[in-house]
Amino acid sequence: MMASIKNGLKKVIKSYQSILSPLFSGTGFGASLYFTFFSRDFYYEHKAILQAQLAYSKNEGIHGNSSGLLRRNIHRLEKGLIMRPRRDVFALDYLLETILVYKKIAQTKGFSVNEVEWAHSVIEEYFSVVDCSHPDILHAKEIYSQINSVEAVSKNNKLPYQQANKAKHTVSYKQLMDLCLARRSTRWFKAKEVEDEKIHQAALAALQAPSACNRQPYEFYMVQSQPLLSQLVKLPGGTAGFASNIPCLIAVVGNLSYYPQARDRHVIYIDGSLASMQFMLALETLGLASCPINWPELHTLDTKVGKLLDLPQYKRVVMFIAVGYPDESGYIAYSEKKTPEDIIKKL
């Protein structure tokens, strides 16, 4: 009885929305009014973005042992260092900000040594090549010189390098295609525990994926323990019929508080997805199979998963990934793919 009433209400709401949406879709203001009064689709996201901005401001761009602000600005300095031609004066609009956040993290115990070393190398190189007589650069350099520099900084330079010196690979196109064809979405797994070490190895490959300004605003939550695993695998609609067969679940979680502005709210999905694909390809080379699981934008599900994973609202699930040793007798979907001609639009 209740189900039929609920379905009836959904039909009425959908009917009203189909009438109203064309009326409000002509302008941005009209669309905003529509989603304010006639749809709750973006309520959770709007709140998450505001909370992310507050968290960013409170933490000054620092997240645990890492700083999204420092990572972004050091990467921006790197791009300035590799420009052709390289200017004698650049980065003035964010240079002081960079030095001040470096000063803060350099004096913070437990901060990522790798991150500090990278920042130290790039800042040293910057001051060695720019015109330090410029008043803004001189001011920043004076502050930098007073920093009780990082005891843990090694003498290994972590600087931009020539294309000719990048890491070499021996993977042919055919080998890459073989790997891509071998990685299929697998839903039937053996009752065998997935080793932490293999997840760590796959994560190392995932971390080599490109990321906007190298911020890498994501985390991989690895779940194998009960009852949490059973509770989580039932949330996404895409696990119906095989949820109980998943031995390990990865929640790819993006952190919106890496960004001070709402315009960057989609970057967690882009960066998280780029890393996830490399993660899944790496799993395949380690004898593990995977299945990416869609996570729709539903505030009811976001609330549930937030409670289970103890996430602040500004941390959003990008997707889930089922991981395990494949059951060789299990079937996988054929999933015919498009052709290159279908997707390449030459202009």
C-alpha positions as a Markdown table, in Angstrom:
| # | Residue | x | y | z |
|---|---|---|---|---|
| 1 | Met | 0.0 | 0.0 | 0.0 |
| 2 | Met | 2.7 | 2.5 | 1.0 |
| 3 | Ala | 4.8 | 1.5 | -2.0 |
| 4 | Ser | 1.9 | 2.3 | -4.4 |
| 5 | Ile | 1.3 | 5.7 | -2.7 |
| 6 | Lys | 5.0 | 6.5 | -2.9 |
| 7 | Asn | 5.1 | 5.6 | -6.6 |
| 8 | Gly | 2.0 | 7.7 | -7.2 |
| 9 | Leu | 3.5 | 10.7 | -5.6 |
| 10 | Lys | 6.7 | 10.2 | -7.7 |
| 11 | Lys | 4.6 | 10.2 | -10.8 |
| 12 | Val | 2.8 | 13.4 | -9.8 |
| 13 | Ile | 6.1 | 15.2 | -9.0 |
| 14 | Lys | 7.6 | 14.0 | -12.3 |
| 15 | Ser | 4.5 | 15.3 | -14.2 |
| 16 | Tyr | 4.8 | 18.7 | -12.6 |
| 17 | Gln | 8.5 | 18.9 | -13.2 |
| 18 | Ser | 8.0 | 18.0 | -16.9 |
| 19 | Ile | 5.7 | 21.0 | -17.2 |
| 20 | Leu | 7.8 | 23.4 | -15.2 |
| 21 | Ser | 11.3 | 22.6 | -16.4 |
| 22 | Pro | 10.8 | 24.1 | -19.9 |
| 23 | Leu | 9.5 | 27.3 | -18.4 |
| 24 | Phe | 12.6 | 27.7 | -16.1 |
| 25 | Ser | 15.3 | 26.4 | -18.4 |
| 26 | Gly | 15.8 | 29.6 | -20.5 |
| 27 | Thr | 18.0 | 31.5 | -18.1 |
| 28 | Gly | 20.5 | 30.6 | -15.3 |
| 29 | Phe | 18.3 | 32.6 | -12.8 |
| 30 | Gly | 15.3 | 30.6 | -13.9 |
| 31 | Ala | 17.1 | 27.3 | -13.6 |
| 32 | Ser | 18.3 | 28.3 | -10.1 |
| 33 | Leu | 14.7 | 29.1 | -9.1 |
| 34 | Tyr | 13.6 | 25.7 | -10.4 |
| 35 | Phe | 16.2 | 23.8 | -8.4 |
| 36 | Thr | 15.4 | 25.9 | -5.3 |
| 37 | Phe | 11.7 | 25.3 | -5.3 |
| 38 | Phe | 10.9 | 22.2 | -7.4 |
| 39 | Ser | 13.9 | 19.9 | -7.1 |
| 40 | Arg | 16.2 | 18.7 | -4.3 |
| 41 | Asp | 18.8 | 17.3 | -6.7 |
| 42 | Phe | 21.6 | 19.7 | -5.8 |
| 43 | Tyr | 20.8 | 20.4 | -2.1 |
| 44 | Tyr | 23.5 | 18.1 | -0.8 |
| 45 | Glu | 26.1 | 19.3 | -3.3 |
| 46 | His | 25.4 | 22.9 | -2.6 |
| 47 | Lys | 25.9 | 22.3 | 1.2 |
| 48 | Ala | 29.0 | 20.2 | 0.5 |
| 49 | Ile | 30.6 | 23.0 | -1.5 |
| 50 | Leu | 30.0 | 25.6 | 1.1 |
| 51 | Gln | 31.4 | 23.3 | 3.9 |
| 52 | Ala | 34.4 | 22.6 | 1.7 |
| 53 | Gln | 35.1 | 26.3 | 1.3 |
| 54 | Leu | 34.9 | 26.8 | 5.1 |
| 55 | Ala | 37.2 | 23.8 | 5.7 |
| 56 | Tyr | 39.7 | 25.2 | 3.2 |
| 57 | Ser | 39.7 | 28.6 | 4.9 |
| 58 | Lys | 40.0 | 27.0 | 8.4 |
| 59 | Asn | 42.8 | 24.7 | 7.4 |
| 60 | Glu | 44.6 | 27.3 | 5.2 |
| 61 | Gly | 44.8 | 24.7 | 2.4 |
| 62 | Ile | 46.4 | 22.1 | 4.5 |
| 63 | His | 45.0 | 18.5 | 4.7 |
| 64 | Gly | 46.7 | 16.3 | 7.3 |
| 65 | Asn | 50.3 | 15.8 | 6.1 |
| 66 | Ser | 49.7 | 17.4 | 2.7 |
| 67 | Ser | 48.8 | 20.8 | 1.4 |
| 68 | Gly | 46.6 | 21.2 | -1.7 |
| 69 | Leu | 47.6 | 24.9 | -1.8 |
| 70 | Leu | 51.3 | 24.2 | -1.7 |
| 71 | Arg | 51.1 | 21.4 | -4.2 |
| 72 | Arg | 49.1 | 23.6 | -6.6 |
| 73 | Asn | 51.5 | 26.6 | -6.3 |
| 74 | Ile | 54.7 | 24.6 | -6.5 |
| 75 | His | 53.3 | 23.0 | -9.7 |
| 76 | Arg | 52.6 | 26.5 | -11.0 |
| 77 | Leu | 56.2 | 27.5 | -10.3 |
| 78 | Glu | 57.3 | 24.4 | -12.2 |
| 79 | Lys | 55.3 | 25.4 | -15.2 |
| 80 | Gly | 56.9 | 28.9 | -15.1 |
| 81 | Leu | 60.3 | 27.3 | -14.9 |
| 82 | Ile | 59.8 | 25.3 | -18.1 |
| 83 | Met | 58.2 | 28.1 | -20.2 |
| 84 | Arg | 59.9 | 29.0 | -23.5 |
| 85 | Pro | 61.2 | 31.6 | -23.2 |
| 86 | Arg | 61.4 | 31.7 | -19.5 |
| 87 | Arg | 60.7 | 35.1 | -18.0 |
| 88 | Asp | 62.9 | 36.8 | -15.5 |
| 89 | Val | 59.9 | 37.8 | -13.4 |
| 90 | Phe | 56.9 | 35.5 | -13.0 |
| 91 | Ala | 54.5 | 34.1 | -10.3 |
| 92 | Leu | 54.1 | 37.5 | -8.6 |
| 93 | Asp | 50.4 | 36.9 | -7.9 |
| 94 | Tyr | 50.9 | 33.8 | -5.8 |
| 95 | Leu | 54.6 | 33.9 | -4.8 |
| 96 | Leu | 54.2 | 35.3 | -1.3 |
| 97 | Glu | 51.2 | 32.9 | -0.7 |
| 98 | Thr | 53.5 | 30.0 | -1.6 |
| 99 | Ile | 56.3 | 31.1 | 0.6 |
| 100 | Leu | 54.0 | 31.6 | 3.6 |
| 101 | Val | 52.3 | 28.2 | 3.3 |
| 102 | Tyr | 55.8 | 26.6 | 2.8 |
| 103 | Lys | 56.9 | 28.3 | 6.0 |
| 104 | Lys | 53.9 | 26.9 | 7.9 |
| 105 | Ile | 54.3 | 23.3 | 6.7 |
| 106 | Ala | 58.1 | 23.4 | 7.1 |
| 107 | Gln | 57.5 | 24.0 | 10.8 |
| 108 | Thr | 54.8 | 21.3 | 11.1 |
| 109 | Lys | 55.8 | 18.0 | 12.5 |
| 110 | Gly | 54.7 | 14.9 | 10.6 |
| 111 | Phe | 54.2 | 16.7 | 7.3 |
| 112 | Ser | 55.0 | 14.8 | 4.1 |
| 113 | Val | 58.8 | 14.8 | 3.7 |
| 114 | Asn | 58.5 | 14.1 | 0.0 |
| 115 | Glu | 56.2 | 17.1 | -0.4 |
| 116 | Val | 58.6 | 19.4 | 1.5 |
| 117 | Glu | 61.6 | 18.2 | -0.5 |
| 118 | Trp | 59.8 | 18.9 | -3.8 |
| 119 | Ala | 58.7 | 22.3 | -2.7 |
| 120 | His | 62.2 | 23.2 | -1.4 |
| 121 | Ser | 63.9 | 22.1 | -4.6 |
| 122 | Val | 61.5 | 24.2 | -6.8 |
| 123 | Ile | 61.6 | 27.3 | -4.6 |
| 124 | Glu | 65.4 | 27.2 | -4.5 |
| 125 | Glu | 65.5 | 26.9 | -8.3 |
| 126 | Tyr | 63.0 | 29.7 | -8.7 |
| 127 | Phe | 65.0 | 32.2 | -6.7 |
| 128 | Ser | 68.2 | 31.1 | -8.6 |
| 129 | Val | 66.8 | 32.0 | -12.0 |
| 130 | Val | 64.5 | 35.0 | -11.5 |
| 131 | Asp | 65.3 | 38.7 | -11.1 |
| 132 | Cys | 65.6 | 38.9 | -7.3 |
| 133 | Ser | 65.9 | 42.7 | -7.5 |
| 134 | His | 62.2 | 42.9 | -8.2 |
| 135 | Pro | 60.7 | 44.2 | -4.9 |
| 136 | Asp | 58.0 | 41.5 | -4.7 |
| 137 | Ile | 60.5 | 38.7 | -5.3 |
| 138 | Leu | 63.0 | 40.3 | -3.0 |
| 139 | His | 60.4 | 40.5 | -0.2 |
| 140 | Ala | 59.4 | 36.8 | -0.7 |
| 141 | Lys | 63.0 | 35.7 | -0.7 |
| 142 | Glu | 63.8 | 37.5 | 2.5 |
| 143 | Ile | 60.9 | 35.7 | 4.2 |
| 144 | Tyr | 62.1 | 32.4 | 2.7 |
| 145 | Ser | 65.7 | 32.9 | 3.9 |
| 146 | Gln | 64.4 | 33.3 | 7.5 |
| 147 | Ile | 62.6 | 30.0 | 7.5 |
| 148 | Asn | 64.4 | 27.4 | 9.7 |
| 149 | Ser | 64.7 | 25.2 | 6.7 |
| 150 | Val | 63.5 | 21.8 | 6.8 |
| 151 | Glu | 65.9 | 19.5 | 8.6 |
| 152 | Ala | 64.7 | 16.5 | 6.6 |
| 153 | Val | 65.3 | 18.0 | 3.2 |
| 154 | Ser | 67.6 | 15.8 | 1.2 |
| 155 | Lys | 70.2 | 16.9 | -1.4 |
| 156 | Asn | 68.2 | 15.2 | -4.1 |
| 157 | Asn | 66.8 | 17.8 | -6.5 |
| 158 | Lys | 63.2 | 17.3 | -7.4 |
| 159 | Leu | 63.1 | 19.7 | -10.4 |
| 160 | Pro | 61.6 | 19.8 | -13.9 |
| 161 | Tyr | 63.7 | 17.7 | -16.3 |
| 162 | Gln | 64.0 | 17.3 | -20.0 |
| 163 | Gln | 61.7 | 15.0 | -22.0 |
| 164 | Ala | 64.8 | 13.0 | -23.0 |
| 165 | Asn | 65.4 | 12.1 | -19.3 |
| 166 | Lys | 61.9 | 10.9 | -18.4 |
| 167 | Ala | 61.4 | 7.3 | -17.3 |
| 168 | Lys | 61.6 | 4.8 | -20.2 |
| 169 | His | 59.1 | 2.0 | -20.8 |
| 170 | Thr | 59.1 | -1.2 | -22.8 |
| 171 | Val | 55.3 | -1.5 | -23.3 |
| 172 | Ser | 54.2 | -1.7 | -26.9 |
| 173 | Tyr | 50.8 | -0.5 | -28.2 |
| 174 | Lys | 49.8 | -4.2 | -28.6 |
| 175 | Gln | 50.8 | -5.0 | -25.1 |
| 176 | Leu | 48.8 | -2.0 | -23.8 |
| 177 | Met | 45.8 | -3.1 | -25.9 |
| 178 | Asp | 46.1 | -6.6 | -24.6 |
| 179 | Leu | 46.0 | -5.3 | -21.0 |
| 180 | Cys | 42.9 | -3.1 | -21.8 |
| 181 | Leu | 41.1 | -6.0 | -23.4 |
| 182 | Ala | 42.0 | -8.2 | -20.5 |
| 183 | Arg | 40.6 | -5.8 | -17.9 |
| 184 | Arg | 36.9 | -6.5 | -17.9 |
| 185 | Ser | 34.3 | -5.6 | -15.3 |
| 186 | Thr | 34.3 | -8.7 | -13.2 |
| 187 | Arg | 31.4 | -9.6 | -10.8 |
| 188 | Trp | 32.3 | -13.1 | -9.7 |
| 189 | Phe | 35.2 | -13.5 | -7.4 |
| 190 | Lys | 36.9 | -16.3 | -5.4 |
| 191 | Ala | 36.4 | -16.4 | -1.6 |
| 192 | Lys | 40.0 | -15.2 | -1.1 |
| 193 | Glu | 41.3 | -12.2 | 0.8 |
| 194 | Val | 43.0 | -9.5 | -1.2 |
| 195 | Glu | 46.4 | -8.7 | 0.1 |
| 196 | Asp | 47.1 | -5.1 | 1.4 |
| 197 | Glu | 50.4 | -5.1 | -0.5 |
| 198 | Lys | 48.7 | -5.6 | -3.9 |
| 199 | Ile | 46.4 | -2.7 | -3.2 |
| 200 | His | 49.3 | -0.6 | -2.2 |
| 201 | Gln | 51.1 | -1.5 | -5.5 |
| 202 | Ala | 48.1 | -0.6 | -7.6 |
| 203 | Ala | 47.7 | 2.7 | -5.6 |
| 204 | Leu | 51.3 | 3.6 | -6.5 |
| 205 | Ala | 50.4 | 3.2 | -10.2 |
| 206 | Ala | 47.2 | 5.2 | -9.6 |
| 207 | Leu | 49.2 | 8.1 | -8.1 |
| 208 | Gln | 51.1 | 8.5 | -11.4 |
| 209 | Ala | 47.9 | 9.6 | -13.1 |
| 210 | Pro | 47.7 | 13.3 | -14.1 |
| 211 | Ser | 46.0 | 15.6 | -11.6 |
| 212 | Ala | 45.0 | 19.2 | -12.0 |
| 213 | Cys | 47.9 | 21.2 | -10.5 |
| 214 | Asn | 49.1 | 17.9 | -9.0 |
| 215 | Arg | 46.8 | 18.3 | -6.0 |
| 216 | Gln | 45.6 | 14.7 | -6.1 |
| 217 | Pro | 42.5 | 15.4 | -4.0 |
| 218 | Tyr | 41.4 | 11.8 | -3.4 |
| 219 | Glu | 41.7 | 8.9 | -1.1 |
| 220 | Phe | 41.1 | 5.2 | -1.6 |
| 221 | Tyr | 39.1 | 3.7 | 1.3 |
| 222 | Met | 39.8 | -0.1 | 1.3 |
| 223 | Val | 37.0 | -2.1 | 3.0 |
| 224 | Gln | 37.2 | -5.9 | 3.7 |
| 225 | Ser | 36.0 | -6.1 | 7.2 |
| 226 | Gln | 32.4 | -7.0 | 8.3 |
| 227 | Pro | 29.8 | -5.8 | 8.9 |
| 228 | Leu | 31.0 | -2.6 | 7.1 |
| 229 | Leu | 31.6 | -4.4 | 3.8 |
| 230 | Ser | 28.1 | -5.9 | 3.7 |
| 231 | Gln | 26.6 | -2.6 | 4.5 |
| 232 | Leu | 28.5 | -0.7 | 1.8 |
| 233 | Val | 28.2 | -3.1 | -1.1 |
| 234 | Lys | 24.4 | -2.9 | -0.9 |
| 235 | Leu | 24.2 | 0.8 | -1.4 |
| 236 | Pro | 25.0 | 1.2 | -5.1 |
| 237 | Gly | 22.2 | 0.0 | -7.4 |
| 238 | Gly | 24.8 | -1.5 | -9.7 |
| 239 | Thr | 25.7 | -4.3 | -7.2 |
| 240 | Ala | 22.3 | -6.0 | -7.3 |
| 241 | Gly | 22.8 | -9.8 | -7.6 |
| 242 | Phe | 26.5 | -10.0 | -6.8 |
| 243 | Ala | 27.0 | -7.8 | -3.7 |
| 244 | Ser | 27.5 | -10.7 | -1.4 |
| 245 | Asn | 30.3 | -12.0 | -3.7 |
| 246 | Ile | 32.5 | -8.9 | -3.4 |
| 247 | Pro | 35.6 | -9.7 | -1.1 |
| 248 | Cys | 37.1 | -6.2 | -1.2 |
| 249 | Leu | 35.5 | -2.8 | -1.9 |
| 250 | Ile | 37.4 | 0.4 | -2.7 |
| 251 | Ala | 35.6 | 3.7 | -2.1 |
| 252 | Val | 37.2 | 6.4 | -4.2 |
| 253 | Val | 36.6 | 9.6 | -2.2 |
| 254 | Gly | 37.3 | 13.1 | -3.4 |
| 255 | Asn | 37.9 | 16.0 | -1.1 |
| 256 | Leu | 36.3 | 19.3 | -2.1 |
| 257 | Ser | 38.1 | 21.2 | 0.6 |
| 258 | Tyr | 41.2 | 21.2 | -1.7 |
| 259 | Tyr | 39.6 | 24.0 | -3.6 |
| 260 | Pro | 38.6 | 27.5 | -2.3 |
| 261 | Gln | 36.2 | 28.1 | -5.2 |
| 262 | Ala | 33.0 | 26.4 | -6.4 |
| 263 | Arg | 34.2 | 26.5 | -10.0 |
| 264 | Asp | 36.6 | 23.6 | -9.3 |
| 265 | Arg | 33.9 | 21.3 | -7.8 |
| 266 | His | 34.2 | 18.8 | -10.6 |
| 267 | Val | 37.9 | 18.3 | -10.4 |
| 268 | Ile | 37.6 | 15.6 | -7.8 |
| 269 | Tyr | 35.6 | 13.5 | -10.3 |
| 270 | Ile | 38.1 | 14.0 | -13.1 |
| 271 | Asp | 41.2 | 13.4 | -11.0 |
| 272 | Gly | 39.6 | 10.5 | -9.1 |
| 273 | Ser | 38.6 | 8.8 | -12.3 |
| 274 | Leu | 42.0 | 9.2 | -14.0 |
| 275 | Ala | 43.6 | 7.6 | -10.9 |
| 276 | Ser | 40.9 | 4.9 | -10.7 |
| 277 | Met | 41.6 | 3.7 | -14.3 |
| 278 | Gln | 45.3 | 3.3 | -13.7 |
| 279 | Phe | 44.5 | 1.6 | -10.4 |
| 280 | Met | 42.3 | -1.0 | -12.2 |
| 281 | Leu | 44.8 | -1.6 | -14.9 |
| 282 | Ala | 47.5 | -2.2 | -12.3 |
| 283 | Leu | 45.2 | -4.6 | -10.5 |
| 284 | Glu | 45.0 | -6.7 | -13.6 |
| 285 | Thr | 48.7 | -7.0 | -13.8 |
| 286 | Leu | 48.7 | -8.3 | -10.2 |
| 287 | Gly | 46.3 | -11.1 | -10.9 |
| 288 | Leu | 43.3 | -9.2 | -9.5 |
| 289 | Ala | 40.0 | -8.4 | -11.3 |
| 290 | Ser | 37.9 | -5.3 | -10.7 |
| 291 | Cys | 34.5 | -3.8 | -11.4 |
| 292 | Pro | 33.9 | 0.0 | -11.2 |
| 293 | Ile | 30.5 | 0.7 | -9.7 |
| 294 | Asn | 28.6 | 3.8 | -10.5 |
| 295 | Trp | 27.7 | 6.2 | -7.6 |
| 296 | Pro | 24.7 | 8.4 | -8.6 |
| 297 | Glu | 24.1 | 11.9 | -7.1 |
| 298 | Leu | 21.4 | 11.1 | -4.6 |
| 299 | His | 21.4 | 12.9 | -1.3 |
| 300 | Thr | 19.8 | 9.9 | 0.5 |
| 301 | Leu | 22.7 | 7.6 | -0.6 |
| 302 | Asp | 25.3 | 10.3 | 0.1 |
| 303 | Thr | 24.0 | 10.6 | 3.6 |
| 304 | Lys | 24.1 | 6.9 | 4.2 |
| 305 | Val | 27.6 | 6.4 | 2.9 |
| 306 | Gly | 28.9 | 9.5 | 4.7 |
| 307 | Lys | 27.8 | 7.9 | 8.0 |
| 308 | Leu | 29.3 | 4.5 | 7.2 |
| 309 | Leu | 32.6 | 5.9 | 6.2 |
| 310 | Asp | 32.6 | 8.8 | 8.7 |
| 311 | Leu | 33.0 | 11.4 | 6.0 |
| 312 | Pro | 32.5 | 15.1 | 6.4 |
| 313 | Gln | 30.0 | 16.3 | 3.8 |
| 314 | Tyr | 32.7 | 17.9 | 1.6 |
| 315 | Lys | 34.2 | 14.5 | 1.0 |
| 316 | Arg | 32.3 | 12.9 | -1.8 |
| 317 | Val | 32.3 | 9.3 | -3.1 |
| 318 | Val | 33.4 | 9.4 | -6.8 |
| 319 | Met | 32.8 | 5.7 | -7.4 |
| 320 | Phe | 33.2 | 2.3 | -5.8 |
| 321 | Ile | 35.5 | -0.4 | -7.2 |
| 322 | Ala | 34.9 | -4.1 | -6.4 |
| 323 | Val | 38.3 | -6.0 | -6.2 |
| 324 | Gly | 39.1 | -9.6 | -5.9 |
| 325 | Tyr | 40.6 | -12.8 | -7.4 |
| 326 | Pro | 38.4 | -13.7 | -10.4 |
| 327 | Asp | 36.3 | -16.9 | -10.4 |
| 328 | Glu | 37.4 | -18.3 | -13.8 |
| 329 | Ser | 34.0 | -20.1 | -14.2 |
| 330 | Gly | 32.1 | -16.8 | -13.8 |
| 331 | Tyr | 30.8 | -14.9 | -16.8 |
| 332 | Ile | 31.5 | -11.4 | -17.8 |
| 333 | Ala | 29.3 | -9.1 | -20.0 |
| 334 | Tyr | 30.4 | -8.9 | -23.7 |
| 335 | Ser | 29.8 | -5.1 | -23.7 |
| 336 | Glu | 30.4 | -4.2 | -27.3 |
| 337 | Lys | 32.4 | -0.9 | -27.5 |
| 338 | Lys | 32.1 | 2.0 | -29.9 |
| 339 | Thr | 34.6 | 2.3 | -32.7 |
| 340 | Pro | 37.2 | 5.2 | -33.0 |
| 341 | Glu | 35.1 | 6.6 | -35.9 |
| 342 | Asp | 32.2 | 6.9 | -33.5 |
| 343 | Ile | 34.0 | 9.2 | -31.1 |
| 344 | Ile | 36.7 | 11.1 | -33.1 |
| 345 | Lys | 35.3 | 14.3 | -34.5 |
| 346 | Lys | 38.0 | 15.8 | -36.7 |
| 347 | Leu | 37.5 | 19.6 | -37.1 |
